[in-house]
Amino acid sequence: GQNIDQPTEMTATEGAIVQINCTYQTSGFNGLFWYQQHAGEAPTFLSYNVLDGLEEKGRFSSFLSRSKGYSYLLLKELQMKDSASYLCAVEDSNYQLIWGAGTKLIIKP
Amino acid sequence: IAGITQAPTSQILAAGRRMTLRCTQDMRHNAMYWYRQDLGLGLRLIHYSNTAGTTGKGEVPDGYSVSRANTDDFPLTLASAVPSQTSVYFCASSATANQPQHFGDGTRLSIL
């Protein structure tokens, strides 16, 4: 079967760093996406990893290890506006996205 | 402003009624998707279309149908609504199947 696992909820402090993990087991792999979704809003694209390693984009970085079926999203210098759900999605062999349930990130002052 | 427009924003519907959710994009994207999002679950793909004139079934297609007569429009129809179809429905599009997806604002549908 296909499975994407993420922690349900995490809490962090404003200005700190947080790492959100995602493990996956899917039928084929063509890439991994991270999306941000604020409550009551649509998901918005954050990052895309195809090859192993770290992709950095401003305060956000995403890491992929295909051999371990593992990815993480790293958020630095946390701001209150980063309070949102973070969705991990794997592109399977048919280029369809399999989505995790999302990690709700709560930022405290 | 380019993007995806969904209508209606929200709807309360009696069970057994027919309902069409509209989705229009002006980015000339080839691929379009319909998802439902339920509390505690990930987005689940209902139907997709990789290009105008073609459609495919996703993970949860039963009770839903789609059409893709042109590039811009991708309506989702519930032929006879049931309470288990109460959900938030998102339409998305991407330039091609392996590109980032852009989402509409969603339709909140309640079936009573």
Backbone of each chain as ProteinMPNN parsed JSONL, in Angstrom:
{"seq_chain_A": "GQNIDQPTEMTATEGAIVQINCTYQTSGFNGLFWYQQHAGEAPTFLSYNVLDGLEEKGRFSSFLSRSKGYSYLLLKELQMKDSASYLCAVEDSNYQLIWGAGTKLIIKP", "coords_chain_A": {"N_chain_A": [[0.822, -1.2, 0.0], [0.207, 2.386, -0.128], [1.73, 4.947, 1.708], [2.049, 7.817, 3.663], [3.699, 9.411, 6.206], [3.47, 11.807, 8.74], [4.143, 13.919, 11.586], [1.344, 14.744, 13.651], [0.973, 17.197, 14.967], [2.961, 20.019, 15.919], [4.824, 22.145, 18.117], [6.427, 25.278, 18.374], [8.763, 27.936, 19.116], [8.623, 31.419, 18.486], [11.095, 32.778, 16.364], [12.77, 30.621, 16.605], [14.025, 27.401, 15.356], [12.532, 24.82, 13.435], [11.958, 21.399, 12.594], [10.212, 19.46, 10.357], [9.227, 16.253, 9.842], [8.874, 13.712, 7.298], [7.94, 10.58, 6.277], [7.816, 8.006, 3.808], [6.111, 5.469, 1.905], [5.675, 4.338, -1.15], [4.231, 3.418, -4.364], [6.485, 3.563, -6.523], [8.457, 6.495, -7.273], [8.657, 9.84, -8.053], [9.23, 12.31, -7.182], [9.099, 14.749, -4.487], [6.921, 16.855, -2.77], [6.455, 19.822, -0.793], [3.917, 21.588, 0.84], [2.281, 24.515, 2.1], [-0.415, 25.23, 4.256], [-2.634, 27.478, 5.399], [-5.105, 27.816, 7.953], [-8.345, 27.25, 6.8], [-7.741, 28.004, 4.258], [-6.35, 27.6, 0.88], [-3.92, 25.089, -0.096], [-0.491, 26.048, -0.599], [2.342, 26.027, -2.721], [5.573, 25.07, -1.589], [8.124, 23.694, -1.848], [10.113, 21.446, -3.902], [11.542, 18.335, -4.251], [13.653, 16.223, -6.032], [16.085, 14.927, -6.334], [18.465, 13.437, -4.036], [19.369, 15.238, -1.101], [19.769, 18.651, 0.056], [17.572, 21.344, -0.431], [17.546, 24.756, -0.522], [15.613, 27.587, 0.273], [15.359, 30.621, 1.007], [14.076, 31.206, 4.218], [13.183, 28.664, 4.415], [13.968, 25.228, 4.048], [14.346, 22.113, 2.331], [14.807, 18.633, 2.619], [15.846, 15.558, 1.169], [15.993, 12.006, 1.218], [16.104, 9.434, -0.77], [16.723, 6.72, -0.579], [16.115, 6.143, 2.038], [13.475, 6.759, 2.165], [12.56, 9.28, 3.104], [12.011, 12.607, 4.163], [12.505, 16.012, 5.137], [11.239, 19.176, 6.24], [12.645, 22.216, 6.917], [12.321, 24.966, 8.937], [13.436, 28.146, 9.522], [14.185, 30.87, 11.819], [11.576, 31.395, 12.909], [8.361, 32.81, 12.383], [5.3, 34.347, 13.488], [3.433, 34.182, 11.476], [4.039, 31.81, 10.288], [2.589, 29.848, 11.429], [0.672, 27.212, 10.618], [-0.567, 24.47, 8.599], [1.557, 21.909, 7.35], [2.081, 20.194, 4.477], [3.094, 17.117, 3.186], [3.812, 15.594, 0.118], [4.004, 12.92, -2.118], [5.063, 12.16, -5.368], [3.893, 9.679, -7.354], [4.555, 6.71, -9.384], [2.853, 7.16, -11.503], [2.8, 9.841, -11.701], [0.949, 10.985, -10.014], [-0.101, 12.709, -7.07], [0.439, 11.611, -3.791], [-0.802, 12.271, -0.694], [0.272, 13.292, 2.568], [-1.311, 13.532, 5.839], [-0.747, 15.942, 6.923], [1.039, 18.323, 8.981], [0.301, 20.165, 11.75], [1.533, 23.192, 12.644], [2.251, 25.039, 15.443], [3.021, 28.216, 16.501], [4.503, 29.82, 19.164], [4.715, 32.88, 21.042]], "CA_chain_A": [[0.0, 0.0, 0.0], [0.92, 3.658, -0.157], [1.631, 5.544, 3.019], [2.851, 9.005, 3.961], [3.582, 9.681, 7.636], [3.956, 13.074, 9.286], [3.565, 14.16, 12.918], [0.062, 15.446, 13.569], [1.082, 18.565, 15.476], [4.222, 20.421, 16.542], [4.821, 23.489, 18.687], [7.75, 25.884, 18.39], [8.788, 29.315, 19.606], [8.977, 32.468, 17.53], [12.531, 33.002, 16.257], [13.495, 29.346, 16.683], [14.083, 26.537, 14.172], [11.745, 23.592, 13.591], [12.096, 20.42, 11.515], [9.014, 18.637, 10.195], [9.639, 15.043, 9.132], [7.921, 12.996, 6.455], [8.416, 9.294, 5.752], [6.864, 7.557, 2.794], [6.209, 4.188, 1.194], [4.77, 4.518, -2.292], [4.505, 2.628, -5.555], [7.253, 4.427, -7.402], [8.777, 7.82, -6.735], [9.122, 10.79, -9.061], [9.533, 13.583, -6.556], [8.392, 15.023, -3.235], [6.518, 18.256, -2.62], [5.964, 20.367, 0.473], [2.965, 22.684, 0.695], [1.821, 25.176, 3.319], [-1.847, 25.499, 4.215], [-3.195, 28.182, 6.539], [-6.452, 27.36, 8.291], [-9.418, 27.785, 5.974], [-7.238, 28.464, 2.95], [-5.855, 26.582, -0.044], [-2.488, 24.804, -0.007], [0.394, 26.775, -1.51], [3.578, 25.308, -2.978], [6.79, 25.527, -0.918], [9.366, 23.15, -2.385], [10.052, 20.211, -4.678], [12.809, 17.604, -4.263], [13.725, 15.04, -6.882], [17.349, 14.274, -6.025], [18.87, 13.46, -2.633], [20.091, 16.418, -0.656], [19.079, 19.786, 0.659], [17.193, 22.473, -1.272], [17.322, 25.907, 0.354], [14.842, 28.685, -0.331], [15.099, 31.608, 2.05], [14.019, 30.644, 5.568], [12.724, 27.281, 4.325], [14.812, 24.252, 3.347], [13.762, 20.773, 2.3], [15.824, 17.592, 2.448], [15.318, 14.276, 0.683], [16.796, 10.795, 1.113], [15.251, 8.462, -1.456], [17.013, 5.372, -0.096], [15.471, 5.982, 3.345], [12.065, 7.142, 2.091], [12.507, 10.268, 4.179], [12.208, 14.007, 3.839], [12.12, 16.968, 6.177], [11.133, 20.6, 5.95], [13.291, 22.974, 7.984], [11.897, 26.355, 8.957], [14.315, 28.927, 10.386], [13.726, 32.218, 12.216], [10.131, 31.263, 12.861], [7.51, 33.976, 12.571], [3.937, 33.961, 13.847], [2.7, 33.857, 10.247], [4.366, 30.437, 9.873], [1.589, 28.951, 12.009], [-0.075, 26.653, 9.481], [-0.302, 23.045, 8.379], [2.55, 21.655, 6.32], [1.676, 18.964, 3.803], [4.087, 16.393, 2.405], [3.14, 14.848, -0.949], [4.92, 12.174, -2.975], [4.635, 11.929, -6.744], [4.13, 8.256, -7.567], [5.012, 6.317, -10.717], [1.91, 7.717, -12.48], [2.857, 11.295, -11.524], [-0.124, 11.451, -9.161], [0.388, 13.041, -5.74], [-0.091, 10.95, -2.603], [-0.639, 13.3, 0.329], [0.188, 13.04, 3.991], [-2.425, 14.225, 6.504], [-0.315, 17.274, 7.296], [1.521, 18.623, 10.332], [-0.124, 21.482, 12.216], [2.608, 23.854, 13.377], [1.794, 26.132, 16.301], [4.133, 29.081, 16.904], [4.217, 30.586, 20.381], [5.609, 34.049, 21.184]], "C_chain_A": [[0.858, 1.252, 0.0], [0.68, 4.373, 1.161], [2.58, 6.722, 3.154], [2.626, 9.33, 5.427], [4.225, 11.006, 8.012], [3.429, 13.191, 10.707], [2.293, 14.996, 12.765], [0.193, 16.915, 13.943], [2.444, 18.802, 16.084], [4.063, 21.839, 17.069], [6.241, 24.011, 18.721], [7.615, 27.341, 18.815], [9.213, 30.277, 18.499], [10.491, 32.714, 17.561], [13.361, 31.742, 16.251], [13.511, 28.635, 15.328], [13.236, 25.297, 14.444], [11.938, 22.704, 12.369], [10.867, 19.528, 11.491], [9.383, 17.455, 9.302], [8.495, 14.42, 8.345], [8.571, 11.702, 5.99], [7.36, 8.737, 4.81], [7.178, 6.152, 2.295], [5.193, 4.267, 0.072], [5.164, 3.603, -3.441], [5.192, 3.528, -6.564], [7.465, 5.799, -6.775], [9.305, 8.687, -7.875], [9.441, 12.151, -8.482], [8.707, 13.766, -5.296], [8.156, 16.516, -3.108], [6.214, 18.572, -1.154], [5.069, 21.567, 0.152], [2.656, 23.242, 2.079], [0.331, 25.453, 3.177], [-2.274, 26.193, 5.502], [-4.644, 27.748, 6.716], [-7.502, 28.043, 7.417], [-8.995, 28.264, 4.596], [-6.766, 27.293, 2.099], [-4.384, 26.29, 0.228], [-1.704, 25.653, -1.003], [1.747, 26.069, -1.558], [4.764, 25.935, -2.242], [8.053, 25.022, -1.623], [9.121, 21.827, -3.097], [11.443, 19.593, -4.68], [12.688, 16.379, -5.164], [14.967, 14.222, -6.543], [17.635, 14.348, -4.526], [19.592, 14.762, -2.313], [19.166, 17.511, -0.182], [18.814, 20.867, -0.395], [16.852, 23.63, -0.349], [16.612, 27.018, -0.402], [14.478, 29.66, 0.773], [15.127, 30.97, 3.426], [13.639, 29.165, 5.562], [13.731, 26.443, 3.546], [14.102, 22.916, 3.36], [14.844, 19.785, 1.925], [15.141, 16.322, 1.994], [16.394, 13.202, 0.736], [15.898, 9.727, 0.494], [15.487, 7.048, -0.93], [16.328, 5.093, 1.233], [13.983, 6.298, 3.3], [11.739, 8.228, 3.092], [12.763, 11.663, 3.629], [11.95, 14.838, 5.09], [12.068, 18.365, 5.61], [11.691, 21.338, 7.152], [12.873, 24.435, 7.875], [12.756, 27.103, 9.975], [13.678, 30.273, 10.732], [12.202, 32.295, 12.186], [9.415, 32.579, 13.167], [6.091, 33.492, 12.857], [3.148, 33.544, 12.607], [3.017, 32.458, 9.716], [3.426, 29.419, 10.512], [0.645, 28.493, 10.902], [0.101, 25.148, 9.517], [0.666, 22.897, 7.225], [2.311, 20.248, 5.772], [2.821, 18.401, 2.979], [3.332, 15.582, 1.354], [4.185, 14.203, -1.845], [4.291, 11.94, -4.339], [4.938, 10.467, -7.077], [4.51, 7.972, -9.021], [4.107, 6.83, -11.831], [1.856, 9.241, -12.424], [1.626, 11.836, -10.81], [0.452, 11.709, -7.773], [-0.35, 12.23, -4.677], [0.24, 11.87, -1.425], [-0.612, 12.726, 1.733], [-0.953, 13.848, 4.591], [-2.049, 15.619, 6.954], [0.129, 17.389, 8.735], [1.089, 20.037, 10.682], [0.981, 22.067, 13.074], [2.046, 25.046, 14.137], [3.016, 26.906, 16.748], [3.702, 29.89, 18.116], [5.194, 31.744, 20.51], [6.723, 33.794, 22.192]], "O_chain_A": [[2.081, 1.183, 0.114], [-0.441, 4.399, 1.669], [3.757, 6.636, 2.805], [1.484, 9.508, 5.853], [5.368, 11.287, 7.651], [2.38, 12.629, 11.02], [2.185, 15.837, 11.873], [-0.409, 17.778, 13.304], [3.024, 17.903, 16.694], [3.279, 22.63, 16.544], [7.166, 23.273, 19.059], [6.519, 27.898, 18.866], [10.073, 29.955, 17.679], [11.091, 32.841, 18.628], [14.547, 31.788, 15.923], [13.08, 29.176, 14.31], [13.226, 24.783, 15.563], [12.066, 23.196, 11.248], [10.524, 18.91, 12.498], [9.798, 17.632, 8.156], [7.321, 14.579, 8.678], [9.638, 11.727, 5.376], [6.164, 8.967, 4.99], [8.328, 5.713, 2.268], [3.987, 4.263, 0.317], [6.278, 3.082, -3.487], [4.531, 4.182, -7.37], [6.742, 6.203, -5.865], [10.26, 8.328, -8.565], [9.872, 13.05, -9.204], [7.741, 13.041, -5.06], [9.059, 17.329, -3.309], [5.779, 17.712, -0.389], [5.398, 22.423, -0.669], [2.754, 22.544, 3.088], [-0.133, 25.861, 2.113], [-2.279, 25.581, 6.57], [-5.317, 27.365, 5.759], [-7.535, 29.269, 7.315], [-9.785, 28.853, 3.858], [-6.781, 26.144, 2.54], [-3.67, 27.157, 0.731], [-2.178, 25.941, -2.102], [2.231, 25.573, -0.54], [4.949, 27.152, -2.257], [8.941, 25.806, -1.955], [8.087, 21.181, -2.926], [12.414, 20.244, -5.064], [11.736, 15.605, -5.061], [14.918, 12.994, -6.473], [17.109, 15.218, -3.831], [20.323, 15.31, -3.138], [17.957, 17.326, -0.041], [19.709, 21.253, -1.147], [15.975, 23.51, 0.507], [16.95, 27.347, -1.539], [13.424, 29.543, 1.398], [16.081, 30.274, 3.772], [13.757, 28.488, 6.583], [14.274, 26.877, 2.531], [13.346, 22.615, 4.284], [15.678, 20.037, 1.054], [14.006, 16.038, 2.378], [17.544, 13.432, 0.36], [15.026, 9.18, 1.169], [14.546, 6.258, -0.844], [15.995, 3.947, 1.532], [13.292, 6.122, 4.303], [10.768, 8.123, 3.842], [13.607, 11.869, 2.757], [11.247, 14.396, 5.999], [12.75, 18.696, 4.641], [11.257, 21.109, 8.282], [13.055, 25.062, 6.832], [12.796, 26.736, 11.15], [12.772, 30.749, 10.049], [11.622, 33.153, 11.52], [9.794, 33.337, 14.06], [5.727, 32.369, 12.51], [2.295, 32.659, 12.678], [2.348, 31.972, 8.804], [3.469, 28.24, 10.161], [-0.088, 29.296, 10.325], [0.825, 24.614, 10.357], [0.615, 23.647, 6.251], [2.335, 19.26, 6.505], [3.438, 19.107, 2.182], [2.322, 14.952, 1.666], [5.134, 14.856, -2.279], [3.123, 11.566, -4.441], [6.099, 10.059, -7.084], [4.758, 8.898, -9.793], [4.538, 6.927, -12.98], [0.976, 9.859, -13.023], [1.284, 13.008, -10.97], [1.378, 11.021, -7.342], [-1.579, 12.165, -4.659], [1.4, 12.205, -1.189], [-1.36, 11.804, 2.058], [-1.502, 14.738, 3.942], [-2.919, 16.406, 7.328], [-0.338, 16.653, 9.604], [1.459, 20.994, 10.002], [1.329, 21.507, 14.114], [1.444, 25.946, 13.551], [3.947, 26.33, 17.31], [2.67, 30.559, 18.097], [6.361, 31.62, 20.139], [7.555, 34.67, 22.427]]}, "seq_chain_B": "IAGITQAPTSQILAAGRRMTLRCTQDMRHNAMYWYRQDLGLGLRLIHYSNTAGTTGKGEVPDGYSVSRANTDDFPLTLASAVPSQTSVYFCASSATANQPQHFGDGTRLSIL", "coords_chain_B": {"N_chain_B": [[-6.012, 38.929, -12.27], [-4.088, 36.089, -12.621], [-5.078, 32.682, -12.166], [-6.907, 30.186, -10.309], [-10.332, 29.685, -10.237], [-12.979, 28.801, -8.168], [-16.361, 27.749, -7.817], [-19.507, 27.068, -6.252], [-18.505, 29.06, -3.312], [-19.313, 27.988, -0.927], [-21.797, 25.537, 0.005], [-24.914, 24.225, 0.962], [-26.565, 21.225, 0.76], [-29.285, 19.119, -0.055], [-29.519, 15.626, 0.554], [-29.404, 13.349, -2.158], [-29.732, 15.197, -4.159], [-28.539, 16.622, -7.238], [-25.387, 18.047, -8.031], [-23.121, 20.442, -9.297], [-19.802, 21.357, -9.14], [-17.883, 24.101, -9.947], [-14.898, 24.872, -11.79], [-12.385, 26.918, -12.962], [-9.532, 27.842, -14.789], [-7.003, 30.206, -15.709], [-4.443, 29.975, -16.574], [-3.55, 28.49, -18.601], [-2.858, 25.89, -18.073], [-2.082, 22.44, -18.566], [-2.777, 20.189, -17.015], [-5.304, 19.212, -14.692], [-7.031, 18.885, -11.523], [-9.174, 17.324, -9.102], [-9.687, 17.364, -5.66], [-10.655, 16.08, -2.454], [-10.823, 17.199, 0.897], [-10.68, 16.09, 4.101], [-11.099, 16.247, 7.645], [-8.247, 15.302, 9.44], [-7.376, 13.625, 7.493], [-5.324, 13.198, 4.575], [-5.207, 15.183, 1.547], [-7.294, 13.847, -0.926], [-7.324, 12.401, -4.081], [-9.807, 12.8, -6.494], [-10.677, 12.889, -9.245], [-8.796, 13.379, -12.277], [-7.232, 15.272, -14.938], [-5.075, 15.08, -17.542], [-4.799, 16.466, -19.861], [-6.748, 18.54, -22.085], [-9.801, 17.001, -23.022], [-9.265, 14.504, -22.029], [-9.705, 12.349, -19.183], [-9.178, 10.953, -15.883], [-9.459, 8.451, -13.283], [-9.093, 8.983, -9.807], [-8.098, 8.33, -6.452], [-10.51, 8.203, -4.985], [-13.054, 7.968, -6.672], [-15.762, 7.227, -6.794], [-19.177, 8.064, -7.156], [-18.754, 10.519, -8.201], [-18.288, 12.577, -11.125], [-16.487, 13.88, -13.954], [-15.647, 16.292, -16.515], [-13.759, 17.43, -19.348], [-13.86, 19.557, -21.45], [-12.518, 21.681, -22.552], [-9.403, 23.557, -22.233], [-9.534, 25.281, -20.022], [-11.672, 24.723, -18.211], [-12.996, 22.585, -15.671], [-15.296, 20.91, -14.505], [-16.845, 19.364, -11.641], [-19.107, 16.841, -10.911], [-21.628, 15.773, -8.706], [-23.689, 13.19, -8.821], [-25.855, 12.194, -7.316], [-26.141, 13.323, -4.357], [-24.657, 12.293, -1.239], [-24.52, 12.075, 2.388], [-21.866, 11.372, 3.167], [-20.307, 12.642, 1.37], [-19.9, 15.146, 2.253], [-17.588, 17.65, 2.621], [-14.498, 19.491, 2.066], [-13.793, 20.728, -1.052], [-11.209, 20.868, -3.347], [-9.975, 22.309, -6.273], [-7.306, 21.981, -8.543], [-4.462, 22.917, -10.561], [-1.799, 22.244, -12.91], [1.115, 22.977, -14.89], [2.171, 20.79, -16.309], [1.94, 17.236, -15.64], [3.972, 16.722, -13.728], [4.65, 19.032, -12.402], [4.55, 21.773, -9.984], [1.447, 22.058, -8.24], [-1.266, 24.337, -8.443], [-3.705, 25.744, -6.391], [-7.268, 26.244, -6.162], [-9.529, 28.25, -4.12], [-11.255, 26.583, -2.836], [-14.29, 24.685, -2.209], [-16.763, 24.527, 0.167], [-18.738, 21.983, 1.074], [-21.759, 20.814, 2.271], [-23.717, 18.063, 2.951], [-26.943, 17.243, 3.663]], "CA_chain_B": [[-4.94, 38.136, -11.67], [-4.157, 34.706, -13.088], [-5.258, 31.718, -11.089], [-7.999, 29.221, -10.404], [-11.565, 30.146, -9.603], [-13.951, 27.765, -7.863], [-17.686, 28.22, -7.426], [-19.634, 28.145, -5.274], [-17.577, 29.041, -2.186], [-19.885, 27.013, -0.01], [-23.127, 25.104, -0.387], [-25.603, 23.21, 1.739], [-27.324, 20.49, -0.246], [-30.056, 17.98, 0.447], [-29.122, 14.326, 0.023], [-30.129, 12.926, -3.343], [-29.711, 16.223, -5.189], [-27.406, 16.692, -8.15], [-24.629, 19.283, -7.806], [-21.893, 20.608, -10.068], [-18.825, 22.319, -8.647], [-17.199, 24.665, -11.118], [-13.482, 25.191, -11.666], [-11.853, 27.553, -14.165], [-8.188, 28.392, -14.644], [-6.597, 31.04, -16.842], [-2.983, 29.869, -16.689], [-3.309, 27.595, -19.744], [-2.27, 24.646, -17.597], [-2.61, 21.239, -19.2], [-3.306, 19.213, -16.062], [-6.217, 19.706, -13.654], [-7.295, 17.865, -10.51], [-10.144, 17.549, -8.04], [-9.395, 16.695, -4.404], [-11.454, 16.37, -1.269], [-10.011, 17.261, 2.113], [-11.456, 15.804, 5.299], [-10.317, 16.431, 8.863], [-7.434, 14.164, 9.843], [-6.939, 12.865, 6.32], [-4.657, 13.984, 3.546], [-5.963, 15.433, 0.328], [-7.509, 12.618, -1.704], [-7.612, 12.717, -5.473], [-11.079, 12.255, -6.958], [-10.467, 12.712, -10.683], [-7.8, 14.261, -12.832], [-7.183, 15.369, -16.401], [-3.721, 15.475, -17.934], [-4.918, 17.402, -20.981], [-8.138, 18.698, -22.517], [-10.345, 15.854, -23.734], [-8.98, 13.247, -21.327], [-9.876, 12.355, -17.734], [-8.814, 9.708, -15.235], [-9.964, 8.268, -11.929], [-8.129, 9.04, -8.728], [-8.217, 7.388, -5.326], [-11.891, 8.108, -4.49], [-13.885, 8.509, -7.741], [-17.158, 6.774, -6.788], [-20.182, 9.072, -6.864], [-18.342, 11.774, -8.84], [-17.895, 12.535, -12.532], [-15.86, 15.111, -14.443], [-15.478, 16.447, -17.954], [-12.713, 18.417, -19.687], [-14.166, 19.916, -22.833], [-11.514, 22.642, -23.015], [-8.259, 23.675, -21.323], [-9.771, 26.127, -18.859], [-12.753, 24.343, -17.309], [-12.955, 21.195, -15.205], [-16.376, 20.788, -13.522], [-17.027, 18.116, -10.901], [-20.532, 16.62, -10.676], [-22.133, 14.743, -7.801], [-24.95, 12.838, -9.475], [-26.877, 12.058, -6.278], [-25.296, 13.583, -3.188], [-24.865, 11.54, 0.006], [-23.864, 12.785, 3.499], [-20.424, 11.102, 3.239], [-19.614, 13.553, 0.453], [-19.637, 16.397, 2.961], [-16.139, 17.818, 2.607], [-13.984, 20.663, 1.35], [-13.327, 20.287, -2.362], [-10.23, 21.748, -3.968], [-9.552, 22.125, -7.647], [-5.912, 22.39, -8.724], [-3.94, 22.756, -11.926], [-0.352, 22.342, -13.072], [1.485, 23.113, -16.298], [2.154, 19.39, -16.73], [1.658, 16.355, -14.512], [5.042, 16.67, -12.725], [4.95, 20.392, -11.987], [3.77, 22.154, -8.79], [0.023, 22.299, -8.443], [-1.832, 25.569, -7.916], [-5.03, 25.397, -5.888], [-8.338, 27.203, -5.95], [-9.827, 28.545, -2.719], [-12.045, 25.495, -2.268], [-15.746, 24.733, -2.02], [-17.18, 23.809, 1.363], [-20.005, 21.361, 0.726], [-22.41, 20.051, 3.338], [-24.848, 17.283, 2.453], [-27.808, 16.93, 4.817]], "C_chain_B": [[-5.15, 36.693, -12.095], [-4.346, 33.774, -11.903], [-6.397, 30.776, -11.367], [-9.195, 29.759, -9.626], [-12.496, 28.972, -9.399], [-15.27, 28.402, -7.458], [-18.607, 27.013, -7.248], [-18.567, 28.049, -4.184], [-18.034, 28.034, -1.149], [-21.308, 26.699, -0.428], [-23.642, 24.094, 0.613], [-26.605, 22.551, 0.799], [-28.078, 19.336, 0.406], [-29.558, 16.688, -0.209], [-30.024, 13.945, -1.149], [-30.12, 13.941, -4.468], [-28.446, 16.112, -6.039], [-26.711, 18.039, -7.973], [-23.393, 19.3, -8.685], [-21.041, 21.701, -9.459], [-18.012, 22.801, -9.844], [-15.754, 25.004, -10.793], [-12.987, 25.735, -12.994], [-10.469, 28.095, -13.865], [-7.807, 29.157, -15.909], [-5.091, 31.028, -17.041], [-2.577, 28.98, -17.861], [-2.58, 26.322, -19.323], [-2.916, 23.447, -18.269], [-3.335, 20.331, -18.215], [-4.204, 19.882, -15.021], [-6.649, 18.549, -12.762], [-8.452, 18.303, -9.62], [-9.753, 16.702, -6.833], [-10.531, 16.963, -3.423], [-10.519, 16.331, -0.067], [-10.922, 17.121, 3.319], [-10.532, 15.846, 6.502], [-9.557, 15.158, 9.204], [-6.937, 13.306, 8.702], [-6.19, 13.782, 5.372], [-5.605, 14.296, 2.412], [-6.086, 14.118, -0.451], [-7.98, 12.984, -3.105], [-8.897, 12.018, -5.911], [-10.978, 11.891, -8.441], [-9.393, 13.678, -11.135], [-7.916, 14.285, -14.352], [-5.792, 15.855, -16.788], [-3.706, 16.445, -19.11], [-6.379, 17.47, -21.4], [-8.58, 17.487, -23.334], [-10.101, 14.525, -23.072], [-9.224, 13.416, -19.832], [-9.462, 11.0, -17.183], [-9.345, 9.664, -13.821], [-8.821, 8.328, -10.935], [-8.407, 7.989, -7.682], [-9.667, 7.159, -4.914], [-12.894, 8.633, -5.528], [-15.379, 8.205, -7.645], [-18.113, 7.875, -6.361], [-19.899, 10.418, -7.507], [-18.054, 11.535, -10.319], [-17.317, 13.886, -12.926], [-15.901, 15.12, -15.966], [-14.407, 17.495, -18.198], [-12.85, 18.74, -21.18], [-13.153, 20.888, -23.418], [-10.42, 22.759, -21.958], [-8.632, 24.317, -19.999], [-10.709, 25.551, -17.809], [-12.703, 22.861, -16.939], [-14.023, 21.023, -14.125], [-16.441, 19.392, -12.912], [-18.508, 17.977, -10.563], [-20.761, 15.492, -9.684], [-23.526, 14.396, -8.32], [-26.107, 12.761, -8.483], [-26.16, 12.124, -4.935], [-25.695, 12.72, -1.985], [-24.096, 12.235, 1.125], [-22.35, 12.547, 3.584], [-19.619, 11.955, 2.258], [-19.472, 14.964, 1.035], [-18.135, 16.553, 3.127], [-15.794, 19.207, 2.075], [-13.365, 20.154, 0.058], [-12.383, 21.332, -2.954], [-9.992, 21.322, -5.411], [-8.12, 22.641, -7.756], [-5.524, 22.222, -10.18], [-2.422, 22.824, -11.901], [-0.038, 22.373, -14.562], [1.508, 21.736, -16.985], [2.034, 18.543, -15.477], [2.742, 16.37, -13.441], [5.516, 18.057, -12.315], [4.138, 20.75, -10.739], [2.328, 22.463, -9.129], [-0.385, 23.602, -7.764], [-3.289, 25.3, -7.58], [-5.998, 26.562, -5.92], [-8.624, 27.344, -4.471], [-10.722, 27.501, -2.06], [-13.531, 25.779, -2.229], [-16.087, 23.895, -0.806], [-18.586, 23.295, 1.159], [-20.522, 20.543, 1.897], [-23.638, 19.374, 2.76], [-25.692, 16.847, 3.664], [-28.834, 15.851, 4.473]], "O_chain_B": [[-6.242, 36.142, -11.952], [-3.858, 34.024, -10.801], [-6.806, 30.589, -12.513], [-9.06, 30.228, -8.496], [-12.779, 28.227, -10.338], [-15.293, 29.462, -6.834], [-18.509, 26.043, -8.0], [-17.814, 27.077, -4.133], [-17.223, 27.316, -0.566], [-21.951, 27.484, -1.125], [-22.906, 23.214, 1.06], [-27.388, 23.225, 0.129], [-27.566, 18.669, 1.305], [-29.22, 16.675, -1.393], [-31.232, 14.184, -1.133], [-30.455, 13.61, -5.605], [-27.427, 15.577, -5.603], [-27.373, 19.06, -7.785], [-22.697, 18.292, -8.808], [-21.495, 22.831, -9.28], [-17.521, 22.004, -10.644], [-15.428, 25.375, -9.666], [-13.147, 25.094, -14.033], [-10.245, 28.723, -12.83], [-8.221, 28.815, -17.017], [-4.528, 31.963, -17.61], [-1.389, 28.747, -18.084], [-1.8, 25.749, -20.085], [-4.122, 23.425, -18.515], [-4.382, 19.769, -18.536], [-3.906, 20.973, -14.535], [-6.64, 17.39, -13.177], [-8.678, 19.495, -9.413], [-9.52, 15.498, -6.947], [-11.267, 17.942, -3.55], [-9.567, 15.553, -0.014], [-11.822, 17.934, 3.531], [-9.346, 15.529, 6.407], [-10.134, 14.072, 9.253], [-6.167, 12.368, 8.91], [-6.399, 14.995, 5.368], [-6.693, 13.726, 2.331], [-5.113, 13.381, -0.611], [-8.91, 13.771, -3.282], [-9.058, 10.812, -5.727], [-11.169, 10.739, -8.83], [-9.111, 14.671, -10.464], [-8.589, 13.456, -14.964], [-5.387, 16.946, -16.388], [-2.726, 17.157, -19.328], [-7.158, 16.564, -21.104], [-7.858, 17.008, -24.209], [-10.66, 13.512, -23.492], [-8.984, 14.487, -19.275], [-9.4, 10.015, -17.919], [-9.646, 10.698, -13.225], [-7.733, 7.804, -11.175], [-8.891, 6.898, -7.984], [-10.028, 6.046, -4.532], [-13.53, 9.658, -5.282], [-16.183, 8.841, -8.327], [-17.902, 8.539, -5.346], [-20.692, 11.351, -7.384], [-17.635, 10.449, -10.719], [-17.619, 14.908, -12.31], [-16.152, 14.102, -16.61], [-14.173, 18.355, -17.349], [-12.086, 18.274, -22.026], [-12.946, 20.922, -24.631], [-10.504, 22.129, -20.904], [-8.099, 23.936, -18.957], [-10.562, 25.858, -16.626], [-12.411, 22.004, -17.773], [-13.69, 20.993, -12.94], [-16.14, 18.389, -13.559], [-19.102, 18.892, -9.992], [-20.181, 14.412, -9.794], [-24.437, 15.222, -8.262], [-27.213, 13.213, -8.779], [-25.641, 11.124, -4.44], [-26.872, 12.454, -1.741], [-23.112, 12.922, 0.85], [-21.621, 13.433, 4.029], [-18.39, 11.98, 2.315], [-18.974, 15.867, 0.362], [-17.479, 15.688, 3.708], [-16.668, 19.985, 1.691], [-12.517, 19.261, 0.071], [-12.715, 22.513, -3.047], [-9.831, 20.141, -5.718], [-7.768, 23.635, -7.121], [-6.164, 21.487, -10.932], [-1.832, 23.393, -10.983], [-0.803, 21.872, -15.386], [0.955, 21.545, -18.068], [2.027, 19.076, -14.367], [2.432, 16.043, -12.296], [6.67, 18.228, -11.922], [3.133, 20.095, -10.46], [2.026, 23.052, -10.167], [0.078, 23.928, -6.671], [-4.021, 24.707, -8.372], [-5.612, 27.716, -5.732], [-8.032, 26.641, -3.652], [-10.923, 27.538, -0.846], [-13.973, 26.927, -2.218], [-15.756, 22.711, -0.74], [-19.53, 24.08, 1.077], [-19.819, 19.692, 2.441], [-24.492, 20.022, 2.155], [-25.2, 16.168, 4.566], [-29.637, 15.469, 5.325]]}, "name": "protein", "num_of_chains": 2, "seq": "GQNIDQPTEMTATEGAIVQINCTYQTSGFNGLFWYQQHAGEAPTFLSYNVLDGLEEKGRFSSFLSRSKGYSYLLLKELQMKDSASYLCAVEDSNYQLIWGAGTKLIIKPIAGITQAPTSQILAAGRRMTLRCTQDMRHNAMYWYRQDLGLGLRLIHYSNTAGTTGKGEVPDGYSVSRANTDDFPLTLASAVPSQTSVYFCASSATANQPQHFGDGTRLSIL"}
